[in-house]
Amino acid sequence: MMKFTKFLCQIISIATIGMATAAIANPISISGAYKGDGYILDLSSGGEYHSCDPRNRCVTIPRTQSTQQGQTYIWKRNGYSYQVTPVGNRLKAGHYTRISVRVIDTKQRVIFDRIMRYQ
């Protein structure tokens, strides 16, 4: 029984280290404030998605609701998908000259597709 308990503790330790490494290895690497066509997107709050339209209607989605597919970062809320992909030159860590922002609705239709510039 003692060997089994020790073995189980080792497995739990390895799994915990693996999960912590995965969380650290995949941080959101796009940050900064971006603007385009009256829209503002702020990715400065530790991976939080915060955007406002020209009429100052805003949406904020915490980092905990995000995933990554290649260079595209995706936040999901209420069936909508908010996708951000760097498309311009990298200025410094996390900042790009331009990003592509797409919003996909619950029926998988693209309802917002803009290129935004770093501010």
Backbone as CSV, one residue per row, in Angstrom:
resi,resn,N_x,N_y,N_z,CA_x,CA_y,CA_z,C_x,C_y,C_z
1,MET,0.825,-1.202,0.000,0.000,0.000,0.000,0.862,1.255,0.000
2,MET,1.984,1.207,0.726,2.879,2.351,0.810,3.464,2.677,-0.565
3,LYS,3.861,1.630,-1.348,4.415,1.844,-2.678,3.375,2.466,-3.602
4,PHE,2.135,2.001,-3.510,1.063,2.539,-4.334,0.822,4.015,-4.012
5,THR,0.809,4.364,-2.734,0.594,5.748,-2.314,1.716,6.640,-2.834
6,LYS,2.950,6.180,-2.737,4.097,6.937,-3.227,3.992,7.114,-4.751
7,PHE,3.629,6.039,-5.445,3.460,6.081,-6.894,2.364,7.080,-7.290
8,LEU,1.246,7.048,-6.584,0.137,7.958,-6.853,0.556,9.408,-6.637
9,CYS,1.314,9.668,-5.567,1.798,11.027,-5.296,2.712,11.513,-6.420
10,GLN,3.545,10.618,-6.955,4.430,10.988,-8.052,3.627,11.347,-9.303
11,ILE,2.602,10.560,-9.587,1.762,10.840,-10.757,1.060,12.180,-10.604
12,ILE,0.519,12.451,-9.425,-0.160,13.725,-9.181,0.817,14.881,-9.324
13,SER,2.036,14.730,-8.808,3.054,15.780,-8.921,3.407,16.049,-10.374
14,ILE,3.602,14.993,-11.147,3.945,15.152,-12.562,2.794,15.828,-13.311
15,ALA,1.571,15.427,-13.044,0.403,16.031,-13.702,0.283,17.498,-13.339
16,THR,0.508,17.845,-12.083,0.412,19.232,-11.636,1.478,20.085,-12.310
17,ILE,2.697,19.580,-12.380,3.774,20.314,-13.044,3.451,20.479,-14.524
18,GLY,2.926,19.439,-15.154,2.559,19.511,-16.567,1.492,20.549,-16.834
19,MET,0.473,20.619,-15.976,-0.597,21.606,-16.160,-0.061,23.009,-15.953
20,ALA,0.782,23.211,-14.959,1.353,24.530,-14.700,2.232,24.966,-15.866
21,THR,3.020,24.036,-16.416,3.873,24.349,-17.550,3.032,24.714,-18.761
22,ALA,1.949,23.984,-19.005,1.077,24.282,-20.141,0.468,25.664,-20.006
23,ALA,0.065,26.040,-18.805,-0.536,27.354,-18.587,0.485,28.457,-18.815
24,ILE,1.732,28.236,-18.408,2.769,29.241,-18.566,3.260,29.275,-20.005
25,ALA,3.333,28.126,-20.658,3.880,28.037,-22.012,2.969,28.660,-23.057
26,ASN,1.716,28.923,-22.758,0.775,29.418,-23.744,0.154,30.751,-23.321
27,PRO,0.970,31.740,-22.942,0.374,33.021,-22.565,-0.100,33.769,-23.810
28,ILE,-1.001,34.693,-23.637,-1.461,35.505,-24.756,-0.352,36.492,-25.077
29,SER,0.170,36.414,-26.285,1.338,37.224,-26.621,1.009,38.434,-27.485
30,ILE,-0.254,38.773,-27.602,-0.636,40.008,-28.271,-1.133,40.951,-27.185
31,SER,-0.596,42.170,-27.179,-1.063,43.140,-26.187,-1.044,44.526,-26.798
32,GLY,-1.578,45.483,-26.064,-1.601,46.863,-26.524,-2.989,47.312,-26.921
33,ALA,-3.058,48.575,-27.320,-4.322,49.179,-27.756,-4.287,49.322,-29.278
34,TYR,-5.397,48.965,-29.914,-5.506,48.999,-31.367,-6.776,49.748,-31.752
35,LYS,-6.728,50.470,-32.898,-7.883,51.234,-33.364,-8.102,50.999,-34.847
36,GLY,-9.377,51.122,-35.261,-9.724,51.016,-36.668,-11.196,51.291,-36.892
37,ASP,-11.506,52.231,-37.803,-12.888,52.577,-38.164,-13.743,52.948,-36.961
38,GLY,-13.173,53.642,-35.994,-13.929,54.058,-34.813,-13.991,53.013,-33.704
39,TYR,-13.493,51.827,-33.961,-13.477,50.757,-32.956,-12.155,50.792,-32.200
40,ILE,-12.210,50.412,-30.939,-11.020,50.358,-30.096,-10.955,48.969,-29.475
41,LEU,-9.771,48.367,-29.500,-9.550,47.076,-28.863,-8.350,47.217,-27.943
42,ASP,-8.540,46.922,-26.668,-7.461,47.005,-25.687,-7.162,45.604,-25.171
43,LEU,-5.950,45.149,-25.433,-5.513,43.825,-24.989,-4.421,43.956,-23.926
44,SER,-4.436,45.061,-23.193,-3.366,45.351,-22.235,-3.557,44.739,-20.865
45,SER,-4.720,44.238,-20.552,-5.023,43.783,-19.190,-4.768,42.289,-18.999
46,GLY,-3.546,41.858,-19.179,-3.178,40.471,-18.902,-3.928,39.434,-19.708
47,GLY,-4.200,39.728,-20.965,-4.878,38.756,-21.810,-6.383,38.929,-21.868
48,GLU,-6.895,39.964,-21.243,-8.330,40.250,-21.292,-8.654,40.930,-22.622
49,TYR,-9.798,40.582,-23.203,-10.278,41.192,-24.439,-11.249,42.296,-24.051
50,HIS,-10.949,43.538,-24.431,-11.843,44.658,-24.126,-11.950,45.535,-25.368
51,SER,-13.151,45.607,-25.937,-13.330,46.424,-27.133,-14.587,47.278,-27.008
52,CYS,-14.557,48.401,-27.739,-15.696,49.321,-27.768,-15.957,49.738,-29.209
53,ASP,-17.239,49.914,-29.536,-17.605,50.356,-30.874,-17.686,51.886,-30.891
54,PRO,-17.955,52.498,-32.048,-18.006,53.961,-32.135,-19.065,54.612,-31.230
55,ARG,-20.082,53.852,-30.813,-21.107,54.405,-29.909,-20.802,54.093,-28.448
56,ASN,-19.568,53.688,-28.188,-19.071,53.398,-26.842,-19.789,52.228,-26.164
57,ARG,-20.282,51.279,-26.960,-20.790,50.017,-26.416,-19.606,49.070,-26.340
58,CYS,-19.367,48.524,-25.169,-18.142,47.752,-24.939,-18.442,46.313,-24.535
59,VAL,-17.456,45.456,-24.791,-17.508,44.066,-24.356,-16.147,43.739,-23.732
60,THR,-16.192,43.045,-22.594,-14.971,42.617,-21.913,-15.069,41.120,-21.660
61,ILE,-14.011,40.400,-22.049,-13.985,38.949,-21.873,-12.676,38.603,-21.160
62,PRO,-12.759,37.902,-20.034,-11.533,37.569,-19.298,-10.658,36.567,-20.040
63,ARG,-9.393,36.584,-19.705,-8.425,35.674,-20.311,-8.826,34.208,-20.112
64,THR,-9.511,33.915,-19.013,-9.894,32.539,-18.718,-10.827,31.959,-19.779
65,GLN,-11.420,32.806,-20.610,-12.314,32.334,-21.666,-11.628,32.387,-23.035
66,SER,-10.292,32.226,-23.025,-9.549,32.314,-24.276,-8.811,31.018,-24.583
67,THR,-8.549,30.830,-25.880,-7.747,29.711,-26.357,-6.841,30.245,-27.463
68,GLN,-5.970,29.386,-27.941,-5.076,29.774,-29.023,-5.055,28.683,-30.080
69,GLN,-5.118,29.108,-31.351,-4.966,28.201,-32.486,-3.928,28.820,-33.409
70,GLY,-2.711,28.289,-33.378,-1.616,28.897,-34.136,-1.331,30.268,-33.574
71,GLN,-1.336,31.289,-34.444,-1.117,32.664,-33.987,-2.422,33.381,-33.654
72,THR,-3.540,32.721,-33.792,-4.838,33.335,-33.537,-5.270,33.073,-32.099
73,TYR,-5.659,34.147,-31.413,-6.180,34.043,-30.051,-7.688,34.195,-30.132
74,ILE,-8.400,33.351,-29.403,-9.861,33.304,-29.501,-10.460,33.419,-28.111
75,TRP,-11.361,34.392,-27.947,-12.133,34.538,-26.718,-13.565,34.154,-27.068
76,LYS,-14.238,33.437,-26.180,-15.621,33.023,-26.446,-16.526,33.534,-25.341
77,ARG,-17.706,34.004,-25.786,-18.702,34.505,-24.832,-20.079,34.436,-25.477
78,ASN,-21.016,33.819,-24.773,-22.415,33.719,-25.222,-22.548,33.171,-26.646
79,GLY,-21.707,32.208,-27.007,-21.771,31.597,-28.325,-21.045,32.365,-29.414
80,TYR,-20.538,33.553,-29.106,-19.785,34.348,-30.061,-18.303,34.062,-29.895
81,SER,-17.568,34.155,-31.000,-16.133,33.928,-31.002,-15.451,35.219,-31.448
82,TYR,-14.500,35.704,-30.652,-13.753,36.927,-30.925,-12.314,36.506,-31.225
83,GLN,-11.867,36.694,-32.476,-10.576,36.177,-32.912,-9.622,37.317,-33.239
84,VAL,-8.406,37.222,-32.724,-7.377,38.232,-32.971,-6.122,37.527,-33.487
85,THR,-5.625,38.014,-34.641,-4.436,37.446,-35.265,-3.499,38.579,-35.657
86,PRO,-2.205,38.494,-35.308,-1.271,39.524,-35.780,-1.077,39.394,-37.287
87,VAL,-1.129,40.519,-38.014,-0.920,40.499,-39.463,0.156,41.499,-39.885
88,GLY,0.590,42.317,-38.967,1.624,43.304,-39.283,2.958,42.911,-38.686
89,ASN,3.879,43.829,-38.746,5.213,43.603,-38.189,5.178,43.666,-36.670
90,ARG,6.058,42.901,-36.055,6.170,42.909,-34.598,7.008,44.122,-34.195
91,LEU,6.473,44.952,-33.303,7.181,46.137,-32.841,8.074,45.816,-31.645
92,LYS,7.479,45.175,-30.664,8.178,44.725,-29.458,7.334,43.611,-28.870
93,ALA,7.754,43.055,-27.780,7.049,41.904,-27.196,5.548,42.157,-27.104
94,GLY,4.787,41.419,-27.884,3.332,41.491,-27.808,2.666,42.576,-28.619
95,HIS,3.430,43.496,-29.156,2.857,44.605,-29.911,3.148,44.438,-31.400
96,TYR,2.118,44.601,-32.210,2.242,44.463,-33.658,1.728,45.726,-34.323
97,THR,2.193,46.032,-35.526,1.725,47.223,-36.225,0.241,47.106,-36.563
98,ARG,-0.200,45.882,-36.915,-1.607,45.661,-37.258,-2.051,44.294,-36.771
99,ILE,-3.341,44.194,-36.478,-3.943,42.907,-36.123,-5.254,42.760,-36.885
100,SER,-5.637,41.527,-37.115,-6.930,41.220,-37.712,-7.881,40.838,-36.579
101,VAL,-9.069,41.433,-36.591,-10.077,41.141,-35.568,-11.336,40.648,-36.270
102,ARG,-11.792,39.473,-35.880,-13.021,38.896,-36.436,-13.936,38.503,-35.298
103,VAL,-15.233,38.736,-35.507,-16.244,38.268,-34.562,-17.171,37.355,-35.347
104,ILE,-17.383,36.165,-34.801,-18.229,35.160,-35.445,-19.418,34.899,-34.538
105,ASP,-20.630,34.962,-35.103,-21.840,34.814,-34.291,-22.181,33.348,-34.023
106,THR,-23.304,33.131,-33.383,-23.708,31.784,-32.970,-24.024,30.861,-34.141
107,LYS,-24.252,31.444,-35.329,-24.527,30.634,-36.530,-23.287,30.514,-37.419
108,GLN,-22.117,30.828,-36.848,-20.831,30.739,-37.537,-20.698,31.718,-38.707
109,ARG,-21.400,32.855,-38.624,-21.279,33.907,-39.631,-20.308,34.961,-39.123
110,VAL,-19.442,35.453,-40.003,-18.529,36.537,-39.647,-19.344,37.829,-39.654
111,ILE,-19.451,38.463,-38.483,-20.236,39.695,-38.380,-19.357,40.935,-38.186
112,PHE,-18.076,40.712,-37.990,-17.126,41.818,-37.843,-15.778,41.327,-38.361
113,ASP,-15.157,42.080,-39.250,-13.865,41.690,-39.806,-13.099,42.962,-40.136
114,ARG,-12.147,43.323,-39.319,-11.408,44.560,-39.471,-9.917,44.357,-39.241
115,ILE,-9.127,45.189,-39.876,-7.704,45.305,-39.568,-7.591,46.538,-38.682
116,MET,-6.927,46.379,-37.556,-6.764,47.482,-36.616,-5.278,47.784,-36.449
117,ARG,-4.972,49.061,-36.213,-3.583,49.506,-36.074,-3.223,49.754,-34.608
118,TYR,-1.959,49.475,-34.303,-1.446,49.703,-32.955,-1.409,51.205,-32.651
119,GLN,-1.803,51.563,-31.456,-1.812,52.980,-31.044,-0.789,53.239,-29.979
